[in-house]
Amino acid sequence: MRVVFMGTPDFSVPVMTEILGQGHEIVAVYTRAPKPAGRGMDLRLSPVHALADKFGIPVFTPKTLRNDDEIARFAALDADAAVVVAYGLILPKAVLDAPRLGCLNLHASLLPRWRGAAPIQRAIMAGDAETGVMVMKMEEGLDTGPVGMVERVTITADMTASDLHDRLSMIGADLMVRALAALSRDSLHFTPQSDVGVTYAHKIEKAEARIDWARSAHDLHNHVRGLSPFPGAFFEVDLGKGPERIKVLRAKVVAGQGLPGTVLDDALTIACGAGALQIMDVQRAGKAPMKADEFLRGARLSKGFVLPPLA
């Protein structure tokens, strides 16, 4: 089939790769425009853009699709279908209606739970035991379209957002090519989403990533997992050069009690509102991730030290 692929981050890459591998013709790629990155602030292509360049596929990076010129250019591609995976722009009705067989979206949740921008992080932060990926036929509402295929995935006790991201991306790639094959045979059947259980996975704000030690250790364990590695749950502490932000990348719930934020031992176990959290992996600003024992050799957060509470 003639396919337009619309995606931007790493999550989208396995899907695009699998579509190409199955012999479909990707006639164009739509992705977000390059952004300044790194110390030199050089323009960096999105992962999808870089892959498209590798295969010589035309790439478009409009700021919006809500104008006549962009709509006309999209329609002129004469696509059988569009595949949308974490693209980042809203598709107006004229774009949704242009491909002969419609626009398919791969969404990383069990819709209608966690519609929106950050379904992987929100599922873990909420302590969900299960999630999945769904192929949905797009309509004008936010992730409201009928579902054609689904694969369920268990969220294990120590799984981070990074772990789940990679697993869902690979499963989603296989799911999407199966959906395209069924679509080409006119055998992909869609079921409307339920009106019950709708939740929204709002974009993660930096401020909410800060750890509130007054919460339970169980809740904070989910908080850490859901934000690892990006943007990263963090606490602030003065280690001798003023307040420094420390990301917590992995932790585990352990026995312990005390004033929330108190260091309980020499293994970086922190008292929470209920229970305690032992920090396993951290990352200092501008540094590579490190184990807690390596961090403590330089930080010296000794037993009895109390981390500052939320302002």
Rosetta blueprint (number, residue, H / E / L):
1 M L
2 R E
3 V E
4 V E
5 F E
6 M E
7 G E
8 T L
9 P L
10 D H
11 F H
12 S H
13 V H
14 P H
15 V H
16 M H
17 T H
18 E H
19 I H
20 L H
21 G H
22 Q L
23 G L
24 H L
25 E E
26 I E
27 V E
28 A E
29 V E
30 Y E
31 T L
32 R L
33 A L
34 P L
35 K E
36 P E
37 A E
38 G L
39 R L
40 G L
41 M L
42 D E
43 L E
44 R E
45 L L
46 S L
47 P H
48 V H
49 H H
50 A H
51 L H
52 A H
53 D H
54 K H
55 F L
56 G L
57 I L
58 P L
59 V E
60 F E
61 T L
62 P L
63 K L
64 T L
65 L L
66 R L
67 N L
68 D H
69 D H
70 E H
71 I H
72 A H
73 R H
74 F H
75 A H
76 A L
77 L L
78 D L
79 A L
80 D L
81 A E
82 A E
83 V E
84 V E
85 V E
86 A L
87 Y L
88 G L
89 L L
90 I L
91 L L
92 P L
93 K H
94 A H
95 V H
96 L H
97 D L
98 A L
99 P L
100 R L
101 L L
102 G L
103 C E
104 L E
105 N E
106 L E
107 H E
108 A L
109 S L
110 L L
111 L L
112 P L
113 R L
114 W L
115 R E
116 G E
117 A L
118 A L
119 P H
120 I H
121 Q H
122 R H
123 A H
124 I H
125 M H
126 A L
127 G L
128 D L
129 A L
130 E E
131 T E
132 G E
133 V E
134 M E
135 V E
136 M E
137 K E
138 M L
139 E L
140 E L
141 G L
142 L L
143 D L
144 T L
145 G L
146 P L
147 V E
148 G E
149 M E
150 V E
151 E E
152 R E
153 V E
154 T E
155 I L
156 T L
157 A L
158 D L
159 M L
160 T L
161 A H
162 S H
163 D H
164 L H
165 H H
166 D H
167 R H
168 L H
169 S H
170 M H
171 I H
172 G H
173 A H
174 D H
175 L H
176 M H
177 V H
178 R H
179 A H
180 L H
181 A H
182 A H
183 L H
184 S H
185 R L
186 D L
187 S L
188 L L
189 H L
190 F L
191 T E
192 P L
193 Q L
194 S L
195 D L
196 V L
197 G L
198 V L
199 T L
200 Y E
201 A E
202 H L
203 K L
204 I L
205 E L
206 K H
207 A H
208 E H
209 A H
210 R E
211 I L
212 D L
213 W L
214 A L
215 R L
216 S E
217 A H
218 H H
219 D H
220 L H
221 H H
222 N H
223 H H
224 V H
225 R H
226 G H
227 L L
228 S L
229 P L
230 F L
231 P L
232 G L
233 A E
234 F E
235 F E
236 E E
237 V E
238 D E
239 L L
240 G L
241 K L
242 G L
243 P E
244 E E
245 R E
246 I E
247 K E
248 V E
249 L E
250 R E
251 A E
252 K E
253 V E
254 V E
255 A L
256 G L
257 Q L
258 G L
259 L L
260 P L
261 G L
262 T E
263 V E
264 L L
265 D L
266 D L
267 A L
268 L L
269 T E
270 I E
271 A E
272 C L
273 G L
274 A E
275 G L
276 A E
277 L E
278 Q E
279 I E
280 M E
281 D E
282 V E
283 Q E
284 R E
285 A L
286 G L
287 K L
288 A L
289 P L
290 M E
291 K E
292 A H
293 D H
294 E H
295 F H
296 L H
297 R H
298 G H
299 A H
300 R L
301 L L
302 S L
303 K L
304 G L
305 F L
306 V E
307 L L
308 P L
309 P L
310 L L
311 A L
